[in-house]
């Protein structure tokens, strides 16, 4: 996770005039995927990140917090009888 966030910062510094496609792929795609699979975000990243990266990280962290407090949703009807 740390390596991906370093790459995102480097991409932002190198391509500050572009639309940020590589940045979106790194953050929304790869970092988000790792968080959904159980990787944890170090709190220091929220303190030292560039504002554009910070906003994405806060959004991902909020999403993960919401998933943690949401109870599992049953897909079977009440009583468990599908017929």
C-alpha positions as CSV (number, residue, x, y, z in Angstrom):
1,X,0.0,0.0,0.0
2,X,2.8,2.4,0.9
3,X,4.5,1.8,-2.5
4,X,1.3,2.5,-4.3
5,X,0.8,5.8,-2.4
6,X,4.3,6.8,-3.1
7,X,3.8,6.1,-6.8
8,X,0.6,8.2,-6.7
9,X,2.5,11.2,-5.2
10,X,5.2,10.8,-7.8
11,X,2.7,10.6,-10.6
12,X,1.0,13.8,-9.3
13,X,4.3,15.6,-9.0
14,X,5.5,14.6,-12.5
15,X,2.2,15.1,-14.3
16,X,0.6,18.0,-12.4
17,X,-0.8,19.4,-15.7
18,X,-2.6,16.2,-16.9
19,X,-6.0,14.9,-16.2
20,X,-4.8,12.5,-13.6
21,X,-5.8,9.2,-15.3
22,X,-2.8,7.4,-13.9
23,X,-3.5,8.9,-10.5
24,X,-7.1,7.7,-10.6
25,X,-6.0,4.2,-11.6
26,X,-3.5,4.0,-8.7
27,X,-5.8,5.4,-6.0
28,X,-9.3,4.4,-7.0
29,X,-8.3,1.1,-8.6
30,X,-5.3,-0.4,-6.9
31,X,-5.4,1.2,-3.4
32,X,-9.1,0.8,-3.2
33,X,-8.9,-2.8,-4.2
34,X,-6.2,-3.5,-1.5
35,X,-8.4,-1.8,1.1
36,X,-11.4,-3.9,0.1
37,X,-9.2,-7.0,0.5
38,X,-8.2,-6.1,4.0
39,X,-5.1,-3.8,3.7
40,X,-5.0,-1.0,6.2
41,X,-4.2,2.6,5.5
42,X,-1.6,4.1,7.7
43,X,-2.9,7.2,9.5
44,X,0.2,9.1,8.6
45,X,-0.9,9.1,4.9
46,X,-3.9,11.3,5.8
47,X,-1.6,13.8,7.4
48,X,1.1,14.1,4.7
49,X,-0.7,13.5,1.5
50,X,-1.3,16.0,-1.3
51,X,-4.9,17.4,-1.1
52,X,-6.0,15.6,-4.2
53,X,-4.8,12.3,-2.8
54,X,-6.1,13.1,0.7
55,X,-9.7,13.5,-0.6
56,X,-9.6,10.0,-2.3
57,X,-8.0,8.4,0.8
58,X,-10.6,9.9,3.1
59,X,-13.4,8.7,0.8
60,X,-11.9,5.2,0.7
61,X,-11.5,5.2,4.5
62,X,-15.1,6.3,5.0
63,X,-16.3,3.5,2.6
64,X,-14.4,0.9,4.6
65,X,-15.7,2.2,7.9
66,X,-19.2,2.0,6.6
67,X,-18.7,-1.6,5.5
68,X,-17.4,-2.5,8.9
69,X,-20.5,-1.2,10.7
70,X,-23.1,-2.5,8.2
71,X,-24.6,-5.8,9.2
72,X,-24.6,-8.6,6.6
73,X,-27.7,-8.5,4.3
74,X,-29.5,-11.8,3.9
75,X,-30.5,-12.6,0.4
76,X,-32.9,-15.3,1.4
77,X,-36.6,-14.5,2.2
78,X,-37.8,-14.6,5.8
79,X,-38.2,-18.2,6.9
80,X,-35.5,-19.3,4.5
81,X,-37.9,-21.0,2.1
82,X,-37.1,-20.2,-1.6
83,X,-40.1,-22.0,-3.1
